[in-house]
């Protein structure tokens, strides 16, 4: 069984700097506007499920 790594909000923001937001939206189902707000630091109190989805997507993208 593979362990899952949950990124911090700061790590997510850093990785989003070079990510295609439309691709993130397609992979996670999280709207591009919301992802953009997270990237800019405008989104507060993110749900655990959001952190998990973004962590999974950004980990896959980074490995590619």
C-alpha positions as CSV (number, residue, x, y, z in Angstrom):
1,X,0.0,0.0,0.0
2,X,1.4,3.4,-1.0
3,X,1.3,6.2,1.5
4,X,-0.2,9.5,0.5
5,X,1.6,12.8,1.1
6,X,-0.6,15.8,1.9
7,X,1.1,19.0,0.9
8,X,0.8,22.1,3.0
9,X,-1.1,25.1,1.7
10,X,2.3,26.9,1.0
11,X,3.6,23.9,-0.9
12,X,0.4,23.8,-3.0
13,X,0.7,27.5,-3.7
14,X,4.3,27.1,-4.8
15,X,3.5,24.2,-7.1
16,X,0.5,26.0,-8.6
17,X,2.8,28.8,-9.8
18,X,3.9,26.6,-12.7
19,X,0.8,24.5,-13.1
20,X,-1.9,24.7,-15.8
21,X,-5.0,25.7,-13.8
22,X,-7.4,24.3,-16.4
23,X,-5.5,21.0,-16.2
24,X,-5.8,21.1,-12.4
25,X,-9.5,21.8,-12.7
26,X,-10.0,18.9,-15.0
27,X,-8.0,16.5,-12.8
28,X,-9.5,17.5,-9.4
29,X,-13.0,18.9,-10.3
30,X,-12.1,22.0,-8.3
31,X,-13.0,25.1,-10.3
32,X,-10.2,27.1,-12.0
33,X,-11.4,30.2,-10.1
34,X,-11.1,28.5,-6.7
35,X,-7.7,27.1,-7.7
36,X,-6.6,30.5,-8.8
37,X,-7.8,32.0,-5.4
38,X,-5.8,29.3,-3.6
39,X,-2.7,30.1,-5.7
40,X,-3.1,33.9,-4.9
41,X,-3.6,33.2,-1.2
42,X,-7.2,34.5,-1.3
43,X,-8.8,31.2,-0.3
44,X,-8.9,30.6,3.4
45,X,-9.8,27.6,5.6
46,X,-9.5,25.0,2.8
47,X,-11.3,21.7,3.3
48,X,-9.3,18.6,3.9
49,X,-10.7,17.0,0.7
50,X,-9.5,20.1,-1.3
51,X,-5.9,19.7,0.1
52,X,-6.0,15.9,-0.7
53,X,-7.2,16.5,-4.3
54,X,-4.7,19.2,-5.0
55,X,-1.8,17.2,-3.3
56,X,-2.6,14.2,-5.4
57,X,-2.9,16.1,-8.7
58,X,0.2,18.2,-8.1
59,X,2.2,15.1,-7.1
60,X,1.3,13.4,-10.3
61,X,2.2,16.4,-12.4
62,X,5.5,16.9,-10.6
63,X,6.5,13.3,-11.3
64,X,5.7,13.5,-15.0
